Amino acid sequence: MASELSQVEVRRDRSPTAFLANAEREAERRGIYDALVVDCDCHLLEPGAFNEMTAHISNPFVRRQFERYPTPQLLYTLFPSTPGDRTMQGRISGSFAAAARTEVSETPRALDGMHPTRATVLRSMRSIGIDYSVLFPTAMLTLGLSPQVEVEVALAQGFNRWLVRDVIPDEGPIKTMLYLPIGDPDASVALIEELGEASNVIGFLITCVRNQPLHENRFVKVFAALNERRLPLAFHSGPHWSEESFRQFNRFISAHALGFPFFAMCQMTNWIYSGLAERFPSVTPIFMEAGIAWLPFMVGRLDNEYRLRSSEAPLLTKMPSDYIRDFYYTSQPLDVIENQHHMQAIMEMFDGENHLLYASDFPHQDFDLPSTIWDMSFLSEDARRKILGGNAARLFNLPDVKLKDRHPELFEP
C-alpha cells in the first residue's frame, strides 16, 4: 500500500522540478557529467512565445491574426491538426506543459536577465547532463500539411528570427537547425541566406510529414543553397492518423507506432533513389525521431530492389545501404529490444557507433535520458561517448566544452 501511495504522489506533482527529479541522480551515478553530451533533438513549446514571434512575421495578413487572436484560436485557425489522443487523457500534457512553463524566477539568480526560454533550456540541460542542445519547434512540425503555404512561410520566418535574434543571439551551448518552409522554395532559400550563417545555426529542418515530392526540380535551389554552405539537413518525423493507409487503424497507438518510421522511410527512399545524395554530397541528411528499428528493413529492402531495378535509379554510384550508412540518425525514441544481441546487430547494420546521435526529445513525457545509451551493455565506453556527443561534435564541428565550464553558476549548490 505504501508504494501505491508513493506512486500517486509522484503523479500528482507536475512541477518542472519533479519532472526532472531523477535525471541528475542518474547522470551522477553513471558518470555522464564527465562525458560530452549533445542532445540533438530538444523541443520548444513555441505557442508560449507567439506574442514575441509576432514582431518577426513579415506577412501582414498572418501578423494581424497573431496580434488579434489568443493562442488557442491561433492553434485552431493556423495549424493543421490530426486526430488522436496525444495527451493520454491529460496524463502527458500535464508534465509536458509543466516542463516548459518554468519561470525566470525559478532559474538560478545568476541567470536573471537572460531570455526565459534560454534560461529554462539551460536549467533542463544541467539536470539531464547535457552540454549542447539542438532546439526545434513543436506545434510547427505539423505545418507540412498546411494548405496555406504563406502561413508556413510566415510562421517559419517568425519562429526562426525570434529564436536566432532574441533567444540565442550569441555563441553558446544552445544550437538550432532552423525550420524550412519547403513548400515555398524561394522563401526557403531566402531564410538560408538570411540566417544560415548565424552563430548558433548548425543546419536546417524539413518535416517528414508532408506530401510535396522533394525530388522535383523546383526544390533543387534549396538543396543547392545548403550544399554550398555544407549544412546538414534534418528530416524530423511524426505521426499522422489521417494518412490514407492509416485510416484502417482504430487506435491512435497504431498510427503513432508506424507513423514516425513510415514518413522517415518515404523521405529516405526519395533522397536515395532520386540521386539527391549524389547531386548534393555536402548535404548530410539526419533522420530524427523515428527510432532505429526501421533501418535494417530499409537496408535490406532498398538494396534488394536496386539489384533488380537499378536502371530506375541511374544516379546511384553505390548500394543504397552505403548511403544509409553515410546518413545520421537520432536515438529517441530508442526502440527497446530485450535481446542485446539483436540491438547490436541493428546498430551494426547502419554503423550506429559512428552515425547514431543521442537525442532526448525533452520535454515530451517519453523523453530519453543519456542513460538509455550508457546502459547498452554491448557498447564499449568509447562507443557510448561517440553516440552521446562525439558523433554530433564531429558532424556539427562543436568544440569539446562542458556546460559546467560555460555556466558554472548552474552547478553551484
TORKOL-4160 file (C-alpha; in steps of 0.2 Angstrom, whole numbers, padded with zeros to 4 digits, m for minus):
413
<pt num="1" X="0000" Y="0000" Z="0000"/>
<pt num="2" X="0014" Y="0012" Z="0004"/>
<pt num="3" X="0022" Y="0010" Z="m0013"/>
<pt num="4" X="0005" Y="0013" Z="m0021"/>
<pt num="5" X="0003" Y="0029" Z="m0011"/>
<pt num="6" X="0020" Y="0035" Z="m0016"/>
<pt num="7" X="0017" Y="0032" Z="m0034"/>
<pt num="8" X="0001" Y="0043" Z="m0033"/>
<pt num="9" X="0010" Y="0057" Z="m0025"/>
<pt num="10" X="0023" Y="0057" Z="m0039"/>
<pt num="11" X="0010" Y="0058" Z="m0052"/>
<pt num="12" X="0001" Y="0072" Z="m0044"/>
<pt num="13" X="0017" Y="0083" Z="m0044"/>
<pt num="14" X="0018" Y="0091" Z="m0061"/>
<pt num="15" X="0031" Y="0104" Z="m0057"/>
<pt num="16" X="0046" Y="0106" Z="m0068"/>
<pt num="17" X="0057" Y="0101" Z="m0053"/>
<pt num="18" X="0048" Y="0084" Z="m0051"/>
<pt num="19" X="0048" Y="0081" Z="m0070"/>
<pt num="20" X="0067" Y="0080" Z="m0069"/>
<pt num="21" X="0068" Y="0073" Z="m0051"/>
<pt num="22" X="0079" Y="0058" Z="m0056"/>
<pt num="23" X="0088" Y="0064" Z="m0071"/>
<pt num="24" X="0103" Y="0072" Z="m0061"/>
<pt num="25" X="0104" Y="0057" Z="m0050"/>
<pt num="26" X="0105" Y="0045" Z="m0065"/>
<pt num="27" X="0118" Y="0056" Z="m0073"/>
<pt num="28" X="0129" Y="0057" Z="m0057"/>
<pt num="29" X="0128" Y="0038" Z="m0054"/>
<pt num="30" X="0134" Y="0034" Z="m0072"/>
<pt num="31" X="0147" Y="0047" Z="m0073"/>
<pt num="32" X="0139" Y="0056" Z="m0088"/>
<pt num="33" X="0144" Y="0073" Z="m0082"/>
<pt num="34" X="0161" Y="0068" Z="m0087"/>
<pt num="35" X="0156" Y="0064" Z="m0105"/>
<pt num="36" X="0152" Y="0076" Z="m0118"/>
<pt num="37" X="0133" Y="0075" Z="m0121"/>
<pt num="38" X="0125" Y="0083" Z="m0136"/>
<pt num="39" X="0106" Y="0082" Z="m0136"/>
<pt num="40" X="0101" Y="0083" Z="m0155"/>
<pt num="41" X="0083" Y="0084" Z="m0153"/>
<pt num="42" X="0076" Y="0096" Z="m0139"/>
<pt num="43" X="0059" Y="0104" Z="m0141"/>
<pt num="44" X="0052" Y="0121" Z="m0138"/>
<pt num="45" X="0033" Y="0124" Z="m0135"/>
<pt num="46" X="0033" Y="0139" Z="m0146"/>
<pt num="47" X="0015" Y="0144" Z="m0144"/>
<pt num="48" X="0020" Y="0151" Z="m0127"/>
<pt num="49" X="0031" Y="0164" Z="m0137"/>
<pt num="50" X="0018" Y="0168" Z="m0150"/>
<pt num="51" X="0017" Y="0186" Z="m0144"/>
<pt num="52" X="0036" Y="0188" Z="m0146"/>
<pt num="53" X="0036" Y="0180" Z="m0163"/>
<pt num="54" X="0023" Y="0192" Z="m0170"/>
<pt num="55" X="0036" Y="0206" Z="m0172"/>
<pt num="56" X="0046" Y="0195" Z="m0183"/>
<pt num="57" X="0032" Y="0190" Z="m0195"/>
<pt num="58" X="0033" Y="0199" Z="m0212"/>
<pt num="59" X="0016" Y="0194" Z="m0219"/>
<pt num="60" X="0004" Y="0207" Z="m0213"/>
<pt num="61" X="m0011" Y="0195" Z="m0215"/>
<pt num="62" X="m0004" Y="0182" Z="m0204"/>
<pt num="63" X="0004" Y="0195" Z="m0192"/>
<pt num="64" X="m0013" Y="0203" Z="m0189"/>
<pt num="65" X="m0020" Y="0186" Z="m0184"/>
<pt num="66" X="m0006" Y="0185" Z="m0171"/>
<pt num="67" X="m0010" Y="0202" Z="m0165"/>
<pt num="68" X="m0028" Y="0199" Z="m0163"/>
<pt num="69" X="m0031" Y="0181" Z="m0158"/>
<pt num="70" X="m0027" Y="0172" Z="m0142"/>
<pt num="71" X="m0016" Y="0157" Z="m0143"/>
<pt num="72" X="m0029" Y="0144" Z="m0143"/>
<pt num="73" X="m0038" Y="0152" Z="m0158"/>
<pt num="74" X="m0021" Y="0153" Z="m0167"/>
<pt num="75" X="m0018" Y="0135" Z="m0165"/>
<pt num="76" X="m0036" Y="0131" Z="m0171"/>
<pt num="77" X="m0035" Y="0143" Z="m0186"/>
<pt num="78" X="m0017" Y="0141" Z="m0192"/>
<pt num="79" X="m0011" Y="0124" Z="m0188"/>
<pt num="80" X="m0016" Y="0108" Z="m0196"/>
<pt num="81" X="m0022" Y="0095" Z="m0183"/>
<pt num="82" X="m0024" Y="0077" Z="m0184"/>
<pt num="83" X="m0035" Y="0065" Z="m0174"/>
<pt num="84" X="m0029" Y="0055" Z="m0159"/>
<pt num="85" X="m0027" Y="0057" Z="m0140"/>
<pt num="86" X="m0009" Y="0063" Z="m0139"/>
<pt num="87" X="m0011" Y="0068" Z="m0121"/>
<pt num="88" X="m0017" Y="0051" Z="m0114"/>
<pt num="89" X="m0032" Y="0059" Z="m0105"/>
<pt num="90" X="m0021" Y="0073" Z="m0099"/>
<pt num="91" X="m0008" Y="0062" Z="m0091"/>
<pt num="92" X="0005" Y="0068" Z="m0104"/>
<pt num="93" X="0000" Y="0086" Z="m0106"/>
<pt num="94" X="0002" Y="0090" Z="m0088"/>
<pt num="95" X="0020" Y="0085" Z="m0087"/>
<pt num="96" X="0024" Y="0092" Z="m0104"/>
<pt num="97" X="0016" Y="0109" Z="m0100"/>
<pt num="98" X="0025" Y="0110" Z="m0083"/>
<pt num="99" X="0042" Y="0106" Z="m0090"/>
<pt num="100" X="0040" Y="0121" Z="m0102"/>
<pt num="101" X="0032" Y="0133" Z="m0090"/>
<pt num="102" X="0047" Y="0137" Z="m0080"/>
<pt num="103" X="0048" Y="0155" Z="m0075"/>
<pt num="104" X="0064" Y="0165" Z="m0075"/>
<pt num="105" X="0061" Y="0167" Z="m0056"/>
<pt num="106" X="0064" Y="0148" Z="m0054"/>
<pt num="107" X="0081" Y="0148" Z="m0063"/>
<pt num="108" X="0097" Y="0152" Z="m0053"/>
<pt num="109" X="0099" Y="0170" Z="m0049"/>
<pt num="110" X="0115" Y="0171" Z="m0060"/>
<pt num="111" X="0103" Y="0169" Z="m0075"/>
<pt num="112" X="0092" Y="0183" Z="m0071"/>
<pt num="113" X="0090" Y="0195" Z="m0086"/>
<pt num="114" X="0093" Y="0181" Z="m0098"/>
<pt num="115" X="0078" Y="0177" Z="m0110"/>
<pt num="116" X="0067" Y="0165" Z="m0100"/>
<pt num="117" X="0067" Y="0152" Z="m0114"/>
<pt num="118" X="0086" Y="0151" Z="m0114"/>
<pt num="119" X="0086" Y="0150" Z="m0095"/>
<pt num="120" X="0074" Y="0136" Z="m0095"/>
<pt num="121" X="0083" Y="0126" Z="m0108"/>
<pt num="122" X="0100" Y="0128" Z="m0098"/>
<pt num="123" X="0091" Y="0123" Z="m0082"/>
<pt num="124" X="0085" Y="0107" Z="m0090"/>
<pt num="125" X="0102" Y="0103" Z="m0098"/>
<pt num="126" X="0110" Y="0105" Z="m0081"/>
<pt num="127" X="0098" Y="0092" Z="m0074"/>
<pt num="128" X="0099" Y="0079" Z="m0088"/>
<pt num="129" X="0118" Y="0081" Z="m0090"/>
<pt num="130" X="0118" Y="0089" Z="m0107"/>
<pt num="131" X="0132" Y="0101" Z="m0114"/>
<pt num="132" X="0124" Y="0106" Z="m0130"/>
<pt num="133" X="0106" Y="0106" Z="m0135"/>
<pt num="134" X="0099" Y="0107" Z="m0153"/>
<pt num="135" X="0082" Y="0116" Z="m0152"/>
<pt num="136" X="0067" Y="0113" Z="m0163"/>
<pt num="137" X="0049" Y="0119" Z="m0163"/>
<pt num="138" X="0034" Y="0108" Z="m0158"/>
<pt num="139" X="0017" Y="0114" Z="m0165"/>
<pt num="140" X="0025" Y="0119" Z="m0181"/>
<pt num="141" X="0030" Y="0102" Z="m0185"/>
<pt num="142" X="0013" Y="0099" Z="m0192"/>
<pt num="143" X="0014" Y="0114" Z="m0205"/>
<pt num="144" X="0020" Y="0102" Z="m0219"/>
<pt num="145" X="0001" Y="0098" Z="m0220"/>
<pt num="146" X="m0005" Y="0116" Z="m0221"/>
<pt num="147" X="m0015" Y="0121" Z="m0237"/>
<pt num="148" X="m0009" Y="0138" Z="m0234"/>
<pt num="149" X="0010" Y="0139" Z="m0239"/>
<pt num="150" X="0010" Y="0158" Z="m0235"/>
<pt num="151" X="0006" Y="0153" Z="m0217"/>
<pt num="152" X="0020" Y="0140" Z="m0216"/>
<pt num="153" X="0032" Y="0154" Z="m0223"/>
<pt num="154" X="0026" Y="0167" Z="m0211"/>
<pt num="155" X="0027" Y="0156" Z="m0196"/>
<pt num="156" X="0045" Y="0149" Z="m0201"/>
<pt num="157" X="0051" Y="0167" Z="m0203"/>
<pt num="158" X="0043" Y="0172" Z="m0186"/>
<pt num="159" X="0050" Y="0157" Z="m0176"/>
<pt num="160" X="0067" Y="0157" Z="m0184"/>
<pt num="161" X="0070" Y="0176" Z="m0182"/>
<pt num="162" X="0064" Y="0176" Z="m0164"/>
<pt num="163" X="0075" Y="0161" Z="m0159"/>
<pt num="164" X="0091" Y="0167" Z="m0168"/>
<pt num="165" X="0089" Y="0186" Z="m0163"/>
<pt num="166" X="0081" Y="0186" Z="m0146"/>
<pt num="167" X="0084" Y="0169" Z="m0138"/>
<pt num="168" X="0101" Y="0163" Z="m0144"/>
<pt num="169" X="0109" Y="0178" Z="m0152"/>
<pt num="170" X="0127" Y="0174" Z="m0147"/>
<pt num="171" X="0138" Y="0159" Z="m0147"/>
<pt num="172" X="0134" Y="0146" Z="m0133"/>
<pt num="173" X="0128" Y="0129" Z="m0129"/>
<pt num="174" X="0111" Y="0130" Z="m0137"/>
<pt num="175" X="0110" Y="0127" Z="m0155"/>
<pt num="176" X="0097" Y="0125" Z="m0168"/>
<pt num="177" X="0093" Y="0118" Z="m0185"/>
<pt num="178" X="0080" Y="0131" Z="m0192"/>
<pt num="179" X="0063" Y="0126" Z="m0199"/>
<pt num="180" X="0062" Y="0127" Z="m0218"/>
<pt num="181" X="0045" Y="0131" Z="m0226"/>
<pt num="182" X="0050" Y="0119" Z="m0241"/>
<pt num="183" X="0033" Y="0122" Z="m0249"/>
<pt num="184" X="0040" Y="0138" Z="m0255"/>
<pt num="185" X="0057" Y="0135" Z="m0262"/>
<pt num="186" X="0061" Y="0154" Z="m0264"/>
<pt num="187" X="0056" Y="0158" Z="m0246"/>
<pt num="188" X="0067" Y="0143" Z="m0240"/>
<pt num="189" X="0082" Y="0149" Z="m0250"/>
<pt num="190" X="0079" Y="0167" Z="m0243"/>
<pt num="191" X="0079" Y="0160" Z="m0225"/>
<pt num="192" X="0095" Y="0151" Z="m0228"/>
<pt num="193" X="0103" Y="0166" Z="m0235"/>
<pt num="194" X="0097" Y="0177" Z="m0220"/>
<pt num="195" X="0100" Y="0166" Z="m0206"/>
<pt num="196" X="0112" Y="0152" Z="m0212"/>
<pt num="197" X="0127" Y="0160" Z="m0205"/>
<pt num="198" X="0121" Y="0165" Z="m0188"/>
<pt num="199" X="0132" Y="0159" Z="m0174"/>
<pt num="200" X="0121" Y="0145" Z="m0167"/>
<pt num="201" X="0113" Y="0139" Z="m0183"/>
<pt num="202" X="0121" Y="0122" Z="m0187"/>
<pt num="203" X="0109" Y="0116" Z="m0201"/>
<pt num="204" X="0090" Y="0117" Z="m0207"/>
<pt num="205" X="0075" Y="0106" Z="m0204"/>
<pt num="206" X="0062" Y="0099" Z="m0216"/>
<pt num="207" X="0047" Y="0090" Z="m0208"/>
<pt num="208" X="0044" Y="0072" Z="m0215"/>
<pt num="209" X="0025" Y="0073" Z="m0213"/>
<pt num="210" X="0021" Y="0082" Z="m0230"/>
<pt num="211" X="0016" Y="0077" Z="m0247"/>
<pt num="212" X="0027" Y="0088" Z="m0258"/>
<pt num="213" X="0039" Y="0076" Z="m0269"/>
<pt num="214" X="0056" Y="0084" Z="m0264"/>
<pt num="215" X="0064" Y="0076" Z="m0279"/>
<pt num="216" X="0056" Y="0089" Z="m0290"/>
<pt num="217" X="0067" Y="0102" Z="m0299"/>
<pt num="218" X="0058" Y="0116" Z="m0290"/>
<pt num="219" X="0067" Y="0111" Z="m0274"/>
<pt num="220" X="0084" Y="0110" Z="m0282"/>
<pt num="221" X="0088" Y="0128" Z="m0277"/>
<pt num="222" X="0085" Y="0124" Z="m0259"/>
<pt num="223" X="0097" Y="0109" Z="m0258"/>
<pt num="224" X="0110" Y="0118" Z="m0268"/>
<pt num="225" X="0110" Y="0133" Z="m0256"/>
<pt num="226" X="0113" Y="0120" Z="m0242"/>
<pt num="227" X="0126" Y="0111" Z="m0252"/>
<pt num="228" X="0135" Y="0127" Z="m0255"/>
<pt num="229" X="0136" Y="0130" Z="m0236"/>
<pt num="230" X="0139" Y="0112" Z="m0232"/>
<pt num="231" X="0125" Y="0112" Z="m0220"/>
<pt num="232" X="0116" Y="0097" Z="m0213"/>
<pt num="233" X="0098" Y="0094" Z="m0217"/>
<pt num="234" X="0086" Y="0086" Z="m0203"/>
<pt num="235" X="0071" Y="0076" Z="m0208"/>
<pt num="236" X="0060" Y="0077" Z="m0192"/>
<pt num="237" X="0046" Y="0064" Z="m0192"/>
<pt num="238" X="0030" Y="0062" Z="m0183"/>
<pt num="239" X="0013" Y="0053" Z="m0184"/>
<pt num="240" X="m0002" Y="0057" Z="m0195"/>
<pt num="241" X="m0018" Y="0047" Z="m0192"/>
<pt num="242" X="m0026" Y="0055" Z="m0207"/>
<pt num="243" X="m0014" Y="0047" Z="m0219"/>
<pt num="244" X="m0025" Y="0037" Z="m0231"/>
<pt num="245" X="m0017" Y="0020" Z="m0227"/>
<pt num="246" X="m0018" Y="0023" Z="m0208"/>
<pt num="247" X="m0037" Y="0026" Z="m0208"/>
<pt num="248" X="m0039" Y="0007" Z="m0206"/>
<pt num="249" X="m0032" Y="0009" Z="m0189"/>
<pt num="250" X="m0045" Y="0010" Z="m0175"/>
<pt num="251" X="m0032" Y="0016" Z="m0161"/>
<pt num="252" X="m0020" Y="0030" Z="m0161"/>
<pt num="253" X="m0007" Y="0019" Z="m0154"/>
<pt num="254" X="m0006" Y="0011" Z="m0171"/>
<pt num="255" X="m0004" Y="0027" Z="m0181"/>
<pt num="256" X="0009" Y="0033" Z="m0168"/>
<pt num="257" X="0019" Y="0016" Z="m0169"/>
<pt num="258" X="0020" Y="0016" Z="m0188"/>
<pt num="259" X="0019" Y="0035" Z="m0192"/>
<pt num="260" X="0036" Y="0040" Z="m0186"/>
<pt num="261" X="0046" Y="0027" Z="m0196"/>
<pt num="262" X="0034" Y="0027" Z="m0211"/>
<pt num="263" X="0036" Y="0045" Z="m0215"/>
<pt num="264" X="0055" Y="0044" Z="m0212"/>
<pt num="265" X="0056" Y="0029" Z="m0224"/>
<pt num="266" X="0047" Y="0040" Z="m0238"/>
<pt num="267" X="0059" Y="0054" Z="m0237"/>
<pt num="268" X="0074" Y="0042" Z="m0236"/>
<pt num="269" X="0068" Y="0032" Z="m0251"/>
<pt num="270" X="0066" Y="0048" Z="m0261"/>
<pt num="271" X="0083" Y="0055" Z="m0256"/>
<pt num="272" X="0092" Y="0039" Z="m0261"/>
<pt num="273" X="0083" Y="0033" Z="m0277"/>
<pt num="274" X="0081" Y="0050" Z="m0284"/>
<pt num="275" X="0100" Y="0053" Z="m0283"/>
<pt num="276" X="0099" Y="0068" Z="m0271"/>
<pt num="277" X="0114" Y="0061" Z="m0261"/>
<pt num="278" X="0124" Y="0061" Z="m0277"/>
<pt num="279" X="0119" Y="0078" Z="m0283"/>
<pt num="280" X="0121" Y="0086" Z="m0266"/>
<pt num="281" X="0135" Y="0077" Z="m0257"/>
<pt num="282" X="0139" Y="0091" Z="m0245"/>
<pt num="283" X="0121" Y="0090" Z="m0238"/>
<pt num="284" X="0121" Y="0077" Z="m0224"/>
<pt num="285" X="0104" Y="0070" Z="m0220"/>
<pt num="286" X="0099" Y="0067" Z="m0202"/>
<pt num="287" X="0083" Y="0057" Z="m0199"/>
<pt num="288" X="0075" Y="0062" Z="m0182"/>
<pt num="289" X="0063" Y="0054" Z="m0170"/>
<pt num="290" X="0060" Y="0038" Z="m0179"/>
<pt num="291" X="0070" Y="0027" Z="m0168"/>
<pt num="292" X="0082" Y="0014" Z="m0176"/>
<pt num="293" X="0072" Y="m0002" Z="m0178"/>
<pt num="294" X="0066" Y="0003" Z="m0196"/>
<pt num="295" X="0084" Y="0004" Z="m0203"/>
<pt num="296" X="0088" Y="m0015" Z="m0205"/>
<pt num="297" X="0072" Y="m0016" Z="m0216"/>
<pt num="298" X="0077" Y="m0001" Z="m0226"/>
<pt num="299" X="0095" Y="m0008" Z="m0229"/>
<pt num="300" X="0088" Y="m0025" Z="m0235"/>
<pt num="301" X="0073" Y="m0018" Z="m0245"/>
<pt num="302" X="0081" Y="m0004" Z="m0254"/>
<pt num="303" X="0097" Y="m0015" Z="m0258"/>
<pt num="304" X="0086" Y="m0029" Z="m0265"/>
<pt num="305" X="0075" Y="m0018" Z="m0276"/>
<pt num="306" X="0091" Y="m0009" Z="m0283"/>
<pt num="307" X="0098" Y="m0026" Z="m0288"/>
<pt num="308" X="0083" Y="m0029" Z="m0298"/>
<pt num="309" X="0079" Y="m0012" Z="m0305"/>
<pt num="310" X="0095" Y="m0002" Z="m0305"/>
<pt num="311" X="0091" Y="0006" Z="m0321"/>
<pt num="312" X="0077" Y="0016" Z="m0312"/>
<pt num="313" X="0090" Y="0024" Z="m0301"/>
<pt num="314" X="0104" Y="0029" Z="m0313"/>
<pt num="315" X="0112" Y="0042" Z="m0302"/>
<pt num="316" X="0117" Y="0030" Z="m0289"/>
<pt num="317" X="0136" Y="0025" Z="m0288"/>
<pt num="318" X="0135" Y="0013" Z="m0274"/>
<pt num="319" X="0122" Y="0002" Z="m0265"/>
<pt num="320" X="0108" Y="0011" Z="m0256"/>
<pt num="321" X="0114" Y="0003" Z="m0239"/>
<pt num="322" X="0130" Y="0013" Z="m0242"/>
<pt num="323" X="0121" Y="0029" Z="m0242"/>
<pt num="324" X="0111" Y="0024" Z="m0227"/>
<pt num="325" X="0127" Y="0021" Z="m0218"/>
<pt num="326" X="0133" Y="0038" Z="m0223"/>
<pt num="327" X="0117" Y="0047" Z="m0215"/>
<pt num="328" X="0114" Y="0051" Z="m0197"/>
<pt num="329" X="0100" Y="0046" Z="m0185"/>
<pt num="330" X="0094" Y="0052" Z="m0168"/>
<pt num="331" X="0091" Y="0040" Z="m0155"/>
<pt num="332" X="0075" Y="0045" Z="m0147"/>
<pt num="333" X="0063" Y="0035" Z="m0146"/>
<pt num="334" X="0076" Y="0022" Z="m0144"/>
<pt num="335" X="0067" Y="0005" Z="m0149"/>
<pt num="336" X="0070" Y="m0006" Z="m0134"/>
<pt num="337" X="0073" Y="m0024" Z="m0139"/>
<pt num="338" X="0077" Y="m0035" Z="m0124"/>
<pt num="339" X="0089" Y="m0046" Z="m0133"/>
<pt num="340" X="0105" Y="m0035" Z="m0133"/>
<pt num="341" X="0112" Y="m0046" Z="m0147"/>
<pt num="342" X="0098" Y="m0041" Z="m0158"/>
<pt num="343" X="0101" Y="m0022" Z="m0153"/>
<pt num="344" X="0119" Y="m0024" Z="m0158"/>
<pt num="345" X="0115" Y="m0032" Z="m0175"/>
<pt num="346" X="0103" Y="m0017" Z="m0178"/>
<pt num="347" X="0117" Y="m0005" Z="m0174"/>
<pt num="348" X="0130" Y="m0013" Z="m0185"/>
<pt num="349" X="0118" Y="m0013" Z="m0200"/>
<pt num="350" X="0119" Y="0006" Z="m0201"/>
<pt num="351" X="0136" Y="0009" Z="m0192"/>
<pt num="352" X="0127" Y="0016" Z="m0176"/>
<pt num="353" X="0143" Y="0018" Z="m0167"/>
<pt num="354" X="0148" Y="0032" Z="m0179"/>
<pt num="355" X="0131" Y="0038" Z="m0185"/>
<pt num="356" X="0119" Y="0037" Z="m0171"/>
<pt num="357" X="0116" Y="0054" Z="m0162"/>
<pt num="358" X="0109" Y="0055" Z="m0144"/>
<pt num="359" X="0093" Y="0064" Z="m0143"/>
<pt num="360" X="0081" Y="0067" Z="m0128"/>
<pt num="361" X="0066" Y="0074" Z="m0136"/>
<pt num="362" X="0063" Y="0084" Z="m0120"/>
<pt num="363" X="0051" Y="0090" Z="m0114"/>
<pt num="364" X="0039" Y="0076" Z="m0120"/>
<pt num="365" X="0035" Y="0064" Z="m0107"/>
<pt num="366" X="0043" Y="0049" Z="m0117"/>
<pt num="367" X="0060" Y="0058" Z="m0117"/>
<pt num="368" X="0076" Y="0048" Z="m0116"/>
<pt num="369" X="0090" Y="0052" Z="m0104"/>
<pt num="370" X="0108" Y="0049" Z="m0108"/>
<pt num="371" X="0107" Y="0033" Z="m0098"/>
<pt num="372" X="0097" Y="0025" Z="m0112"/>
<pt num="373" X="0114" Y="0025" Z="m0122"/>
<pt num="374" X="0125" Y="0022" Z="m0107"/>
<pt num="375" X="0116" Y="0006" Z="m0102"/>
<pt num="376" X="0118" Y="m0003" Z="m0118"/>
<pt num="377" X="0129" Y="m0017" Z="m0112"/>
<pt num="378" X="0136" Y="m0022" Z="m0129"/>
<pt num="379" X="0144" Y="m0004" Z="m0132"/>
<pt num="380" X="0161" Y="0000" Z="m0127"/>
<pt num="381" X="0164" Y="0015" Z="m0117"/>
<pt num="382" X="0172" Y="0024" Z="m0132"/>
<pt num="383" X="0156" Y="0020" Z="m0142"/>
<pt num="384" X="0145" Y="0026" Z="m0129"/>
<pt num="385" X="0154" Y="0043" Z="m0129"/>
<pt num="386" X="0153" Y="0044" Z="m0148"/>
<pt num="387" X="0135" Y="0042" Z="m0148"/>
<pt num="388" X="0132" Y="0053" Z="m0133"/>
<pt num="389" X="0142" Y="0068" Z="m0140"/>
<pt num="390" X="0157" Y="0063" Z="m0150"/>
<pt num="391" X="0147" Y="0060" Z="m0167"/>
<pt num="392" X="0137" Y="0076" Z="m0165"/>
<pt num="393" X="0153" Y="0086" Z="m0161"/>
<pt num="394" X="0161" Y="0079" Z="m0177"/>
<pt num="395" X="0146" Y="0082" Z="m0188"/>
<pt num="396" X="0142" Y="0100" Z="m0182"/>
<pt num="397" X="0160" Y="0105" Z="m0178"/>
<pt num="398" X="0157" Y="0108" Z="m0160"/>
<pt num="399" X="0171" Y="0111" Z="m0148"/>
<pt num="400" X="0173" Y="0099" Z="m0133"/>
<pt num="401" X="0167" Y="0112" Z="m0120"/>
<pt num="402" X="0157" Y="0106" Z="m0105"/>
<pt num="403" X="0141" Y="0116" Z="m0099"/>
<pt num="404" X="0149" Y="0117" Z="m0082"/>
<pt num="405" X="0163" Y="0127" Z="m0089"/>
<pt num="406" X="0152" Y="0139" Z="m0099"/>
<pt num="407" X="0139" Y="0141" Z="m0084"/>
<pt num="408" X="0147" Y="0136" Z="m0068"/>
<pt num="409" X="0134" Y="0145" Z="m0059"/>
<pt num="410" X="0121" Y="0132" Z="m0064"/>
<pt num="411" X="0132" Y="0119" Z="m0054"/>
<pt num="412" X="0133" Y="0129" Z="m0038"/>
<pt num="413" X="0124" Y="0122" Z="m0023"/>
